[in-house]
Amino acid sequence: MARFTLPRDLYHGKGSLENLKNLKGKKAIVCVGGSAMKKFGFLDRAVNYLKEAGMEVELFEGIEPDPSVETVMRGAEAMLKFEPDWIVAMGGGSPIDAAKAMWIKYEHPECTFEDMCKIFGIPELRKKAHFCAIPSTSGTATEVTAFSIITDYSKGIKYPLADFEITPDIAIVDSDLAETMPEKLVAHTGMDALTHAIEAYVSTANCDYTDPLALHAMTMIKADLVDSYKGDKDARAKMHNAQCLAGMAFSNALLGIVHSMAHKTGAVFEDQGAHIIHGAANAMYLPKVIAFNAKDATAAKRYAYISDYMGIGGASEGEKIANLIKYLRGMNDSLRIPHGIGTYGADSFPAEKSFVPENIFLERLPEIAKNAIADACTGSNPRQPKQEEMEKLLKCCYYDTEVDF
C-alpha cells in the first residue's frame, strides 16, 4: 500500500494571495525571511488580507537562508506565547521550511530536534494550528511537500524532516511573487525543481500517480527555465507552476542521492567561507548521479524514457542517457552554473579557483560520504552506494570527471 498526499487546497495564478482573506480563525502568525516580501509589498498585503478575515496578526521575521535549529526554537517560542490557530509562511523555501519545524515544536513542546528528524515519526499536528504556505521562489515546492530542511550549523549538516503531517493545509502559488526573483535565484531554484522531477521519476517509490506530474514538470522546465532566467514574465509564471508539480511528485515518490549529497555538502564548508547553494549543488551533481544510477537496469530504462519524453532522444538506451546528461550540462552552462565543486564560488564563470580548497575537501570526504549515505533521501535512490562508491562519486563532483563505476 502507498500513500499520495497533497494540501487540502491549492490556490494558483496571479492575484491568488487574496485568498488569505477567506481563512477562518482568530490569530495568525506570519513567518518571513529577509526584506523582499516587505520591499515589494507582499507582506503588507498578506497582513491586511488576514486582518480582513478578522484575525489578530503577529510577525516572525528575519528567518535566514538555510534556517538553523536555533531559529526554529525561537520561532516556536514566539508561537507558544502568541498561540496562533493559523501559521502563514511566505517567501522562499527557507521561511516555509523553518515554519514547518516551528509548527511541530509549537504543537508538541516536548519534541526535540532529534525527535523531529525521525523519518515519518512526527506526532499528529493540527491540534492547535493549521498551516498555509506561500512560495516566492520557483524551486523547493515546500508549499506542497511533506519535507523541511533544517541546518545544524554546529555539525555543518542539513537535516531533512519528513512526514505527511507537515504537508501544508493550504498552498497559495501566486506567480506575482515569483516575478521579484533575481536571475541567479531563478537559475538555482529552477535546477532544483528539475532535479526534483527527475529524481522522483527514477525513485524506487515512484508510482502511477507521481509519474505524470514529474514528466510534465520536466517538459515545462525545459520549455521555460532559460526564458524565465532571462526575465520573461510569462515564463516565470509557468515555472512557478512547474516547480509545484515537481514538488507534488517528489513529496510522494521521494528523492535520491543528488539531494543526499547536496544536503551533506551545503553547509559543511561554512568555516571556509564556502556555502554551496542547494540548487547549484543539485545542478552540479545531477549529471554525475544519472551516470552512476544508470548502471541499474530499471533506472537506465527510466532515464532513457525521460530523454525521449523531453524530446532529447537518441538511437539507443545508452545514447539517450548520454544525451540527457549532455543536455543537463548545457542547461547549467546557459544558467551560468559550474559543473563541479572545484570550480564553484568565484565571481568569474567558470571559476579559476574554488571556494572549497582541495585539501579541505579530501580531508572531509569520508565523513561527507558517510553522512550522505545516511541521509533520508538515499533509501529511495535506485542504486545504493557503498562508502567507497560515494567517495568516488563525490570526487567526480569535485573534479568534474566522468563516472565510470
SERO-464655 format. One record per residue (C-alpha): residue number from 1; residue in one letter; x, y, z. Coordinates in steps of 0.001 Angstrom, whole numbers, plus 524288, in hexadecimal, padded with zeros to 5 digits. Layout:
BEGIN
> num; residuo; c1; c2; c3
> NUM; a; X; Y; Z
...
***
This chain:
BEGIN
> num; residuo; c1; c2; c3
> 1; m; 80000; 80000; 80000
> 2; a; 804D4; 80DAD; 7FCA2
> 3; r; 80021; 81B34; 8004F
> 4; f; 7FE55; 82782; 7F81E
> 5; t; 7FC96; 8341B; 7FFD7
> 6; l; 7FB4B; 84252; 7FBAE
> 7; p; 7F628; 84EBC; 8024E
> 8; r; 7E779; 84F23; 80439
> 9; d; 7E6A3; 85B4C; 7FB9B
> 10; l; 7EFE7; 86157; 7F1C4
> 11; y; 7ED0D; 86EE0; 7EC7F
> 12; h; 7F507; 872A5; 7E094
> 13; g; 7F68E; 87D70; 7D6C0
> 14; k; 7F913; 88BFA; 7D746
> 15; g; 7F24E; 89296; 7E2AE
> 16; s; 7EF53; 8860A; 7EA06
> 17; l; 7F595; 88BBB; 7F651
> 18; e; 7E859; 89217; 7F88F
> 19; n; 7E2F4; 884ED; 7FD01
> 20; l; 7E906; 887A8; 80A55
> 21; k; 7DD35; 88FE9; 80D88
> 22; n; 7D4BF; 883A5; 80D06
> 23; l; 7DBF4; 87C84; 817F7
> 24; k; 7D3F4; 879CC; 82423
> 25; g; 7DAC0; 87C16; 83123
> 26; k; 7DE10; 8856F; 83C2E
> 27; k; 7ECD7; 886FF; 83BC8
> 28; a; 7F6FC; 88597; 830FB
> 29; i; 805B2; 88624; 83210
> 30; v; 80C98; 88998; 82561
> 31; c; 81A50; 883F8; 823D4
> 32; v; 8232C; 88AB3; 819EF
> 33; g; 83174; 88B9F; 8165B
> 34; g; 838C7; 897B8; 811D9
> 35; s; 833D4; 8A490; 80C8B
> 36; a; 82EDC; 8A066; 7FF13
> 37; m; 820C6; 89D7E; 80320
> 38; k; 8203C; 8AA8A; 80A47
> 39; k; 82763; 8B21B; 7FF99
> 40; f; 81DF9; 8ADE9; 7F4EA
> 41; g; 811DB; 8AFBF; 7FD53
> 42; f; 80DC6; 8A183; 7FE5A
> 43; l; 80F54; 8A0CD; 80D1C
> 44; d; 80674; 8AC83; 80F50
> 45; r; 7FC73; 8A6DC; 805F6
> 46; a; 7FCAD; 899BF; 80D12
> 47; v; 7FB0A; 8A02C; 81A5E
> 48; n; 7EFE0; 8A8A6; 8157E
> 49; y; 7E8E2; 89CEE; 80F91
> 50; l; 7EA18; 89575; 81C53
> 51; k; 7E4DA; 8A11B; 823F4
> 52; e; 7D9BC; 8A1F6; 81A35
> 53; a; 7D6E9; 893D9; 81DE7
> 54; g; 7D54C; 898A2; 82BE5
> 55; m; 7E221; 8939C; 8314B
> 56; e; 7EC02; 89954; 83AA1
> 57; v; 7F936; 898B6; 833B9
> 58; e; 80715; 89799; 838D2
> 59; l; 813A6; 8970A; 830D9
> 60; f; 81F8C; 88E61; 83289
> 61; e; 829B0; 8946F; 82985
> 62; g; 837D6; 89284; 825BE
> 63; i; 8383A; 883E6; 82329
> 64; e; 8457A; 881A3; 81CE4
> 65; p; 8488B; 879D6; 81091
> 66; d; 84A9E; 86B93; 81480
> 67; p; 843EE; 86DA9; 8219C
> 68; s; 84A76; 86914; 82E06
> 69; v; 845B5; 860E1; 83952
> 70; e; 846F1; 86D09; 841E0
> 71; t; 83DC5; 874D6; 8391E
> 72; v; 833E4; 869DB; 83991
> 73; m; 8341A; 869D4; 8485E
> 74; r; 8329D; 878B3; 84918
> 75; g; 82719; 87844; 83FD5
> 76; a; 82084; 86D65; 84766
> 77; e; 82217; 87554; 853DB
> 78; a; 81B84; 880F7; 84D45
> 79; m; 8104A; 87826; 84913
> 80; l; 80EB2; 872A0; 856BD
> 81; k; 80D42; 8808A; 85BEA
> 82; f; 80416; 8856F; 8513C
> 83; e; 7FC19; 878DA; 84FAD
> 84; p; 7F83D; 87A19; 84146
> 85; d; 7EE4F; 8713F; 83ADB
> 86; w; 7F448; 87431; 82D78
> 87; i; 802A5; 873DD; 829DF
> 88; v; 804DD; 87B14; 81D11
> 89; a; 81276; 8798F; 8173D
> 90; m; 81654; 88188; 80B6B
> 91; g; 822C0; 8836E; 80390
> 92; g; 82CD8; 879C7; 7FEA4
> 93; g; 82E54; 86BE4; 80339
> 94; s; 835A6; 86FF1; 80F76
> 95; p; 82ADE; 87729; 816E5
> 96; i; 820E5; 86CDD; 81323
> 97; d; 829DE; 861BA; 81754
> 98; a; 82D0F; 868AE; 8240A
> 99; a; 81EB7; 86B39; 826E7
> 100; k; 81B8B; 85CD3; 824CA
> 101; a; 82586; 85916; 82F20
> 102; m; 82090; 863E6; 83833
> 103; w; 812E1; 85E4A; 83666
> 104; i; 81750; 8510B; 83B96
> 105; k; 81D91; 85727; 8479F
> 106; y; 811D2; 86005; 849E1
> 107; e; 8084A; 854AD; 849CE
> 108; h; 81178; 84BAB; 85143
> 109; p; 81A8D; 853A1; 85A1D
> 110; e; 82092; 8470C; 85F37
> 111; c; 825AB; 843D1; 85191
> 112; t; 83464; 84566; 85006
> 113; f; 83B04; 84810; 84310
> 114; e; 83FE8; 83A11; 84354
> 115; d; 831B9; 83596; 8448A
> 116; m; 82E10; 83DCD; 838BA
> 117; c; 8388C; 8370B; 830A1
> 118; k; 83239; 829A2; 8323D
> 119; i; 82D61; 826FC; 82480
> 120; f; 81E92; 825F6; 82410
> 121; g; 81E84; 82634; 832E0
> 122; i; 818C7; 833A8; 835AE
> 123; p; 80CFE; 83373; 83EDA
> 124; e; 7FF98; 837E3; 83A52
> 125; l; 7FE50; 84680; 837AB
> 126; r; 7F2B7; 84FBE; 835CC
> 127; k; 7EE71; 84F48; 843EE
> 128; k; 7F24E; 85DA3; 8456D
> 129; a; 7F44F; 86332; 837C5
> 130; h; 7F31B; 8613E; 82936
> 131; f; 7FD98; 864FB; 81F69
> 132; c; 7FD63; 86D53; 81319
> 133; a; 80971; 86E34; 80A5D
> 134; i; 80BDD; 878D2; 80030
> 135; p; 8183B; 8770E; 7F7F5
> 136; s; 81F6B; 8826E; 7F1AD
> 137; t; 82996; 879F9; 7EAD3
> 138; s; 827C8; 86F9A; 7E06B
> 139; g; 82F46; 863CC; 7E520
> 140; t; 82DC4; 85DBC; 7F285
> 141; a; 81F0E; 85B4C; 7F16F
> 142; t; 81EBD; 85A21; 80030
> 143; e; 81105; 85FDD; 7FF85
> 144; v; 80C00; 85278; 7FB2E
> 145; t; 815C8; 84919; 80134
> 146; a; 81767; 840B9; 80D3C
> 147; f; 82559; 8459D; 80F03
> 148; s; 82CFE; 8503B; 815F6
> 149; i; 83BB0; 8527F; 815D1
> 150; i; 841EE; 857D9; 82236
> 151; t; 85084; 85A2A; 8244E
> 152; d; 85819; 856B4; 83083
> 153; y; 86384; 86008; 82ED3
> 154; s; 86ACD; 85A2A; 83A51
> 155; k; 86C42; 84DE6; 8320B
> 156; g; 86C0E; 85451; 8249F
> 157; i; 860FE; 84B36; 8208E
> 158; k; 853B9; 84D8D; 81A71
> 159; y; 84949; 8446D; 81FAF
> 160; p; 83CF5; 84115; 8180A
> 161; l; 830AC; 84014; 8204B
> 162; a; 826E1; 83730; 8199B
> 163; d; 818E5; 83426; 81D27
> 164; f; 80BB7; 83621; 81695
> 165; e; 80792; 83D31; 82311
> 166; i; 80F5B; 84933; 81EA1
> 167; t; 808FB; 849CF; 8113D
> 168; p; 80282; 85744; 81158
> 169; d; 7F3BC; 8582B; 81212
> 170; i; 7F350; 8631A; 80802
> 171; a; 7FCF5; 86706; 7FD71
> 172; i; 7FBF4; 8740B; 7F65D
> 173; v; 80413; 873CF; 7E9F4
> 174; d; 80344; 881E9; 7E559
> 175; s; 80C71; 884C8; 7DA03
> 176; d; 80CB1; 89348; 7DD70
> 177; l; 81623; 88FED; 7E863
> 178; a; 81F40; 88871; 7DF4F
> 179; e; 8212E; 89437; 7D669
> 180; t; 829DA; 89A77; 7E0C8
> 181; m; 83477; 88FE2; 7E07A
> 182; p; 8424C; 893CF; 7DC3C
> 183; e; 8479F; 88BF9; 7D0CF
> 184; k; 8513A; 883BB; 7D8BC
> 185; l; 84629; 87F60; 7E194
> 186; v; 83E06; 87C0A; 7D596
> 187; a; 84923; 8736E; 7D0C2
> 188; h; 84B89; 86C53; 7DD83
> 189; t; 83D52; 86A23; 7E121
> 190; g; 83A11; 865FD; 7D341
> 191; m; 8446F; 85B60; 7D342
> 192; d; 83FD7; 85734; 7E0BD
> 193; a; 83247; 85541; 7DAEF
> 194; l; 83790; 84D92; 7CF59
> 195; t; 83F48; 844F2; 7D8A6
> 196; h; 832EB; 84297; 7E097
> 197; a; 82BA3; 83E0D; 7D481
> 198; i; 83677; 8352C; 7CF73
> 199; e; 83985; 82F24; 7DCAF
> 200; a; 82B08; 82CD1; 7DF55
> 201; y; 82978; 825DF; 7D249
> 202; v; 834BF; 81C5B; 7D492
> 203; s; 83272; 81AC3; 7E33A
> 204; t; 82F48; 80D21; 7E7F7
> 205; a; 822BE; 812F1; 7EDB5
> 206; n; 81D85; 81839; 7E0C1
> 207; c; 80FAC; 81481; 7DD01
> 208; d; 804EB; 8171E; 7D323
> 209; y; 8009F; 82316; 7DADB
> 210; t; 80DFE; 82999; 7DB5B
> 211; d; 81361; 8266F; 7CDD4
> 212; p; 80A6A; 82F96; 7C5FC
> 213; l; 80D61; 83AEB; 7CF24
> 214; a; 81C04; 838B4; 7CE1D
> 215; l; 81C18; 83745; 7BF58
> 216; h; 81393; 8432A; 7BCC1
> 217; a; 81BC6; 84B56; 7C5F9
> 218; m; 82808; 8476C; 7BE64
> 219; t; 82252; 84BAB; 7B159
> 220; m; 81DB6; 8589D; 7B700
> 221; i; 82B0E; 85B4E; 7BCFC
> 222; k; 831E0; 857E6; 7B041
> 223; a; 828FA; 8616E; 7A916
> 224; d; 82927; 86CAC; 7B2C4
> 225; l; 834CA; 86CD2; 7BC0E
> 226; v; 83EA0; 873B7; 7B35D
> 227; d; 8348A; 87DEC; 7AF22
> 228; s; 830C5; 87FCB; 7BD6A
> 229; y; 83F32; 881D8; 7C07D
> 230; k; 83FA0; 88C4C; 7B5F1
> 231; g; 83436; 8936F; 7BC55
> 232; d; 82866; 88F23; 7B459
> 233; k; 81CA2; 89119; 7BD61
> 234; d; 8140A; 88700; 7B6B6
> 235; a; 81EE6; 87D00; 7B816
> 236; r; 8205D; 880C8; 7C678
> 237; a; 811F8; 87DD4; 7C8A3
> 238; k; 81311; 870AD; 7C1C8
> 239; m; 81F37; 86D1A; 7C9A0
> 240; h; 817F0; 8703E; 7D63C
> 241; n; 80DE6; 865F7; 7D270
> 242; a; 81810; 85C50; 7CD72
> 243; q; 81FB9; 85C3B; 7DA18
> 244; c; 81328; 859BF; 7E19E
> 245; l; 80FE5; 84DFD; 7D91B
> 246; a; 81D9E; 848BF; 7DB53
> 247; g; 81B6E; 84A89; 7E9E8
> 248; m; 80ECE; 842D5; 7E97A
> 249; a; 8164B; 837E3; 7E2DD
> 250; f; 821E7; 8371C; 7EC05
> 251; s; 81A37; 8391D; 7F87F
> 252; n; 813B7; 82C2D; 7F57E
> 253; a; 81E0E; 82509; 7ED72
> 254; l; 8298A; 829E2; 7F5AF
> 255; l; 83707; 82D87; 7F08A
> 256; g; 844B1; 827E2; 7EF07
> 257; i; 85319; 829FC; 7F175
> 258; v; 8543B; 836CD; 7EA08
> 259; h; 84D12; 83C9B; 7F593
> 260; s; 85455; 83445; 7FF78
> 261; m; 86135; 839AB; 7FA68
> 262; a; 85C09; 847A0; 7F99D
> 263; h; 8571D; 84701; 807AA
> 264; k; 86434; 8425E; 80CBD
> 265; t; 86CF7; 84B87; 804EB
> 266; g; 864DC; 857F9; 805ED
> 267; a; 8695A; 85CC3; 81346
> 268; v; 87524; 8543F; 81644
> 269; f; 87EC8; 85E37; 810C4
> 270; e; 878E8; 86A17; 817A4
> 271; d; 88571; 86BEB; 81F7A
> 272; q; 88C78; 86DCE; 81276
> 273; g; 882F6; 87862; 80E76
> 274; a; 87D25; 86EEE; 804BC
> 275; h; 86E9A; 86C65; 80528
> 276; i; 86A5D; 863D8; 7F9C1
> 277; i; 85CC6; 868A2; 7F620
> 278; h; 85347; 85D4A; 7F5B8
> 279; g; 84E3F; 85F3A; 7E7E0
> 280; a; 85C02; 860FE; 7E28E
> 281; a; 86057; 85499; 7E985
> 282; n; 85520; 84D02; 7E362
> 283; a; 85866; 8526E; 7D5F9
> 284; m; 866B7; 84E7B; 7D735
> 285; y; 86421; 840F2; 7DCAB
> 286; l; 8586E; 83CB4; 7D460
> 287; p; 85FE1; 838F4; 7C7F5
> 288; k; 869AD; 8311B; 7D003
> 289; v; 85F16; 829F8; 7D78D
> 290; i; 857DF; 8268D; 7CB05
> 291; a; 86441; 82025; 7C5EB
> 292; f; 865AD; 818BD; 7D2C5
> 293; n; 85774; 8147D; 7D3BE
> 294; a; 856B8; 8108A; 7C56F
> 295; k; 85E72; 8044A; 7C8DF
> 296; d; 85178; 7FFAB; 7CE88
> 297; a; 8491D; 7FA11; 7C387
> 298; t; 83C20; 7FF7B; 7C850
> 299; a; 841BC; 80D11; 7CA6E
> 300; a; 8484E; 80CBA; 7BD09
> 301; k; 83B4B; 809B9; 7B696
> 302; r; 834E3; 81523; 7BDA4
> 303; y; 83FC0; 81EC1; 7BA65
> 304; a; 83EAC; 81ABB; 7AC1E
> 305; y; 83004; 81D10; 7AC98
> 306; i; 8325F; 82AA1; 7B24D
> 307; s; 83B58; 82D88; 7A6DE
> 308; d; 830D8; 8296E; 79D3E
> 309; y; 825ED; 83078; 7A477
> 310; m; 82D8D; 83D33; 7A4FD
> 311; g; 830CE; 83C40; 7968A
> 312; i; 83F61; 83A0E; 798B2
> 313; g; 83F6C; 82C41; 79357
> 314; g; 84A1B; 82366; 78E1A
> 315; a; 84B86; 816DB; 7864A
> 316; s; 84DBB; 80DB0; 791C5
> 317; e; 84B5D; 80D81; 7A061
> 318; g; 85980; 81103; 7A325
> 319; e; 85948; 81C1E; 79956
> 320; k; 84CAA; 82179; 79F02
> 321; i; 85295; 821CA; 7ACAA
> 322; a; 85F06; 82812; 7A78A
> 323; n; 856D7; 8324B; 7A074
> 324; l; 84F20; 83513; 7ACCB
> 325; i; 85BBC; 8375A; 7B456
> 326; k; 860D2; 84004; 7A96F
> 327; y; 85423; 847C0; 7A961
> 328; l; 854B7; 84A0F; 7B81A
> 329; r; 862C2; 84EA3; 7B747
> 330; g; 85EC2; 857E8; 7AC6D
> 331; m; 853C1; 85D04; 7B4E6
> 332; n; 85D96; 85FDA; 7BFB0
> 333; d; 865CC; 86760; 7B5D9
> 334; s; 859F0; 86F60; 7B1AE
> 335; l; 85723; 872A3; 7BFF5
> 336; r; 8656C; 87558; 7C35A
> 337; i; 86630; 86A38; 7CD35
> 338; p; 87372; 86357; 7CE08
> 339; h; 8750E; 854BD; 7CBC1
> 340; g; 87C46; 85159; 7D825
> 341; i; 87FC3; 85586; 7E5E5
> 342; g; 88DA4; 85822; 7E13A
> 343; t; 888C3; 86388; 7D909
> 344; y; 87E0B; 8680F; 7E235
> 345; g; 87D18; 87530; 7E8B0
> 346; a; 885FF; 87F14; 7E234
> 347; d; 880BF; 88B33; 7DB93
> 348; s; 88564; 88703; 7CE2A
> 349; f; 87EC0; 87C21; 7C68B
> 350; p; 883E0; 87208; 7C62C
> 351; a; 88BE7; 874A0; 7D253
> 352; e; 89A9D; 87347; 7D1CD
> 353; k; 89B1D; 86FE7; 7E038
> 354; s; 890D5; 8699E; 7E8D1
> 355; f; 88BF4; 86F06; 7F5A0
> 356; v; 88DC8; 86115; 7FAA3
> 357; p; 89C70; 85E1C; 7FB96
> 358; e; 8A037; 850C7; 7F658
> 359; n; 8A777; 84CAB; 802B3
> 360; i; 89BBE; 8501F; 80B4A
> 361; f; 89288; 848D3; 80232
> 362; l; 89ADB; 83C84; 80262
> 363; e; 89CB2; 83D3D; 81113
> 364; r; 88E01; 83DC2; 8136F
> 365; l; 88A24; 834A2; 80869
> 366; p; 8887F; 827FF; 8105B
> 367; e; 87F89; 82E88; 81A35
> 368; i; 877A8; 83575; 80F9A
> 369; a; 875E8; 82886; 8086E
> 370; k; 871C5; 821A1; 814E3
> 371; n; 867C8; 82C27; 81805
> 372; a; 86292; 82C40; 80A0A
> 373; i; 8603D; 81D98; 80A7C
> 374; a; 858E7; 81F59; 81758
> 375; d; 8507C; 82A65; 811CB
> 376; a; 841DC; 827FC; 81118
> 377; c; 841D0; 8297E; 80245
> 378; t; 84B4B; 81E55; 7FFCF
> 379; g; 841BA; 81369; 802B1
> 380; s; 8396E; 8160E; 7F68D
> 381; n; 844F6; 8178F; 7ED4A
> 382; p; 844D2; 80CDB; 7E2D3
> 383; r; 852EC; 808E1; 7E572
> 384; q; 857E8; 80819; 7F362
> 385; p; 865F7; 80D1D; 7F451
> 386; k; 87026; 80738; 7FD3F
> 387; q; 87975; 81029; 804B9
> 388; e; 8843B; 80EB7; 7FA92
> 389; e; 87AC2; 81159; 7EF5E
> 390; m; 87533; 81D77; 7F5F1
> 391; e; 882F2; 822C2; 7F81B
> 392; k; 8864D; 8204D; 7E9C7
> 393; l; 8799B; 826BE; 7E577
> 394; l; 87C32; 832C1; 7EDBF
> 395; k; 889EB; 8338E; 7E811
> 396; c; 883F1; 83386; 7DA74
> 397; c; 87B56; 83EBA; 7DEF5
> 398; y; 88720; 84646; 7E3DC
> 399; y; 8901B; 84431; 7D826
> 400; d; 88539; 84339; 7CDDA
> 401; t; 88A17; 83611; 7C91F
> 402; e; 882B6; 82AFB; 7C28F
> 403; v; 87B47; 8210E; 7CABD
> 404; d; 87F39; 813A0; 7C5BD
> 405; f; 87C0F; 80AD0; 7D14B
***
